[in-house]
Amino acid sequence: MNYKEIFMTAALQEAEKAYKLGETPIGAVIVKDSEIIASAHNLRETGKNVLYHAELLAIDAACKALGGWRLHQCDLYVTLEPCIMCSGAISQSRIKNLYFGAPDPKGGAVLSAMNASAADELFCHTNCEGGILLDECSEILKKFFRELRSSKTKTDK
């Protein structure tokens, strides 16, 4: 296992925590100097707050851990391609590298639906790479939504 897979595995462990809470299973970790300094998972439903995406919560925790908002020496690992809101926060926090697992064809704002990180107008450009542990990251999401659809079908009858 290479270092990207090791850190994405940690993000997947965060996604599992979200899954157990009935949250969309997305997890994130922030790494500085080869050590995880922050980790988080989706809590939108639990916290009843649209801002409680795994990426935003991890960025918040990293800022607190480092005592500042500039994360230019940090890498973010997240199990699903970030949305436009999270992409903006990633850029604003100056994260150096973004690694994600599964693409999000409908809502991904890194490489899929749009490429916010490459906009020439942005002050900070984050290096982005997708497909890290793609199968594992995709499978937890597929399983979650399969079970969600199944439970809705059962209650509709």
C-alpha positions, 0 to 999 in steps of 0.5 A: 500500500502506498502513502496515498492509499494509507491516508485514503484508508483513514478517510474511508474509516471516517466514511464508515463512521458516517455510514453508521450514523445514517449519514452519506458516507463521506470521510476526510483526513488532512495530512501535514508532514506525513501525519494526520492532523485532522479527520472528519465525516459527514454530519449534515443530517445529525447536525442539521446543518448544510455546512457539515460536509466532511471536508469543511469539518476537517478543514476547520479541525486542521485550522484549529490544530495549526492555529491558522487558516493557511493550510498550504503545507497540507494535503486533503484526502476525501472519499468523494469528489468535493462539491463547489462549496467544499472546493471553494473552501479547499482553495481558500485554505490554500491546501496544497494537494487534494486526493479523492476516491470516487468521482461525483458526475453530478455534483463534483466541482474538481474534475467531473461536473466542473473544474473549480480548482483550475479557474485561472482567476483563483489565487490559489491552485490546488493540485488534484488527483482522483481515483485513489481507492476508487472501488472502495470509495465507490462501494460504500456509497453504492451500498448506502444508497442501495440500502436507503432506496430499499428501506424507502421502498419497504415503507412505501408499501 
